[in-house]
Amino acid sequence: YLVTLTVTTNNGCQSSITKSITVYTLPEANFVAQPVCQGAAMKFVNASAIGAGTMTYDWNFAGQGASTAKDPSFTFSGFGTFNVTMIATSNFGCKDTIVRDVTVHPNPVASFTVNPACIGDESFFVNTSSVATGSVDQYYWNFGDTTFSGLRNPSHRYAYPGSFSATLRVITNNGC
């Protein structure tokens, strides 16, 4: 653009100057990220745009780390909601900032109790699993004798004496 400044004194004397000014395109910072489970890397998809030129990026992952990658991945410590900041900077130094909350779901803690039993008696497995937020919705039991169950609190009758290593795997409503 051409910009002209004209100055007039109270006596009517004038002076003018014309200069050229360039106005650059402002970038539009944008990104998306899907929730993840605790301990998993979150993938950030950069959706920033600019009318003309190129951009660089500065990411801040809630004070836990940083990146200059276009589409970074980051593993947060802990779970909860985290504020992620991304600054898009054009090759002419124009900047746009976006701050978004991202979610890291907690992992469940699998736990159970079981009563000792005699051959032919039922062993009752009591699920004591927990998760900080959400709910435990799926249960995968392995009784250690090639039998399995998907019940929350199953019972099982062992066919022969011995020591069995029963395991429980649980999954939350968020897939953790």
Secondary structure as the mmCIF struct_conf table of DSSP 4:
data_model
#
loop_
_struct_conf.conf_type_id
_struct_conf.id
_struct_conf.beg_label_comp_id
_struct_conf.beg_label_asym_id
_struct_conf.beg_label_seq_id
_struct_conf.end_label_comp_id
_struct_conf.end_label_asym_id
_struct_conf.end_label_seq_id
STRN STRN1 LEU A 2 THR A 8
TURN_TY1_P TURN_TY1_P1 ASN A 10 ASN A 11
BEND BEND1 GLY A 12 GLY A 12
STRN STRN2 GLN A 14 SER A 20
HELX_LH_PP_P HELX_LH_PP_P1 TYR A 24 PRO A 27
STRN STRN3 GLU A 28 GLU A 28
STRN STRN4 PHE A 31 ALA A 33
STRN STRN5 VAL A 36 CYS A 37
TURN_TY1_P TURN_TY1_P2 GLN A 38 GLY A 39
BEND BEND2 ALA A 40 ALA A 40
HELX_LH_PP_P HELX_LH_PP_P2 ALA A 41 ALA A 41
STRN STRN6 MET A 42 ASN A 46
STRN STRN7 ALA A 49 ALA A 49
BEND BEND3 GLY A 51 GLY A 53
STRN STRN8 MET A 55 PHE A 61
TURN_TY1_P TURN_TY1_P3 ALA A 62 GLY A 63
BEND BEND4 GLN A 64 GLN A 64
STRN STRN9 ALA A 66 SER A 67
BEND BEND5 LYS A 70 ASP A 71
STRN STRN10 SER A 73 PHE A 74
BEND BEND6 SER A 77 PHE A 79
STRN STRN11 GLY A 80 SER A 90
TURN_TY1_P TURN_TY1_P4 ASN A 91 PHE A 92
BEND BEND7 GLY A 93 GLY A 93
STRN STRN12 LYS A 95 HIS A 105
HELX_LH_PP_P HELX_LH_PP_P3 PRO A 106 PRO A 108
STRN STRN13 VAL A 109 VAL A 109
STRN STRN14 PHE A 112 VAL A 114
TURN_TY1_P TURN_TY1_P5 ILE A 119 GLY A 120
BEND BEND8 ASP A 121 ASP A 121
STRN STRN15 GLU A 122 ASN A 127
STRN STRN16 SER A 130 SER A 130
BEND BEND9 ALA A 132 GLY A 134
STRN STRN17 VAL A 136 ASN A 142
BEND BEND10 GLY A 144 THR A 146
STRN STRN18 PHE A 148 SER A 149
BEND BEND11 ARG A 152 ASN A 153
STRN STRN19 SER A 155 ARG A 157
BEND BEND12 ALA A 159 TYR A 160
BEND BEND13 GLY A 162 GLY A 162
STRN STRN20 THR A 167 THR A 172
TURN_TY1_P TURN_TY1_P6 ASN A 173 ASN A 174
#
